[in-house]
Amino acid sequence: MSKDGVNCSACSQVFHPLAKESACCPHAEPDVVDHHVIDTRDAYLTATAAIVGGTGPIGVDAERASGFTYSQRAYLIQIYRRGAGTFLFDPPAIGDFRELNDALVDEEWIFHAASQDLACLREVGLDPARIFDTELAARLLGMPRVGLGTVVEELLGIHLAKEHSAANWSTRPLPEAWLVYGALDVELLPNLRDQMVEMLAADQKSVIAEQEFAAVLTRETKPPLAEPWRRLSGVHSLRTQRNLAVARELWLARDRLAQDIDVSPGRLVPDASLIAAARALPTTRQGLADLRDFSGRASRSELDRWWAAIQTGLAQTDLPSLRGNGDALPPPRAWADRNPEADLRFKAARAVLAEISTEFLIPLENLVTPDYVRRMAWTPPEPIDAESVGQALAVLGAREWQIELTSQRIADAFVDIHQTIVAASEADS
């Protein structure tokens, strides 16, 4: 066995010792590794010293229990560094990771899809100052699929099994197979990062990547929605304010219970059941109990809670509006009727952005955030030129490289549409 992997007995290829199968020889036998979860302060401090003694960037990942728990806290944090090894931490048991953060904050931390993990890591005191995001890098490199397993297989020739990605990571003790999965998620990140650095340089996208990684770190947390209950799946099918009032109270009741017992709301009573009850507007507790579409593990055990919420909704005098508040724009499919000029601007901008996307092999959603394009098309800057478009993009949050690549082309598209509209108007008159 080499330092970095297992030598295939059938060829000269080397594959990772924990990989489910090698890239060249599926019958090769991987080493058996017993993964230990660090769940005491003393062991955590010892591991911190070992990680500090390693070299190079640090591979980092976190596992949550999305879909199982109400909170989005981390239930496993995985760290790998060359010369130190792999460390699997139990965040609920350890609590505060400030010592580790203070020791490593100035090092480069490698993530795959950092935006998914930063919030739960910051909750325990881990807040990097510099990152490399392999998922973002894969997007900027124009790779058609950017999941970690696919990227690793394409660039490193190693197959990763991803069967535990949606597991309930709040489970204790964590099964060994899950720990192997968690370890692999970080052990390959430094090698992946090194190859991507070369590829980004070859494509002249190193500066673009640096700006994107920095933007992930500085992105502001979205403020809580004023009316989060409106995200109920199917809420738009409710036709009256009274239906909406009952849906709101049911959502609030479910959210309070879910938060109290730390269970994902949908596992108590699914959205479809809340909508069914809000649509039916049962007038008695028994009527609610008899509603066939009102189901879920807590639909009967907490029936009094749901009936009280319905009663509150039925008695409400401050009814919610049929249309939500906020500055949300109408869906683009409605623009042709509601704001035809904006519709033409939006379509023209999308067309030129698609050309730029193809030219530079950067996905549209990474080239410019789609919402930025919609907002500028709906309310264009004045006067319409590259400078004003660039300023508008900057205010919305676009990066320098995005502005440099797109502002002139978007401005030209808007001007062309304006001239076409003016010419059509003059011809009609």
Disulfide bonds with the S-S distance in Angstrom:
none
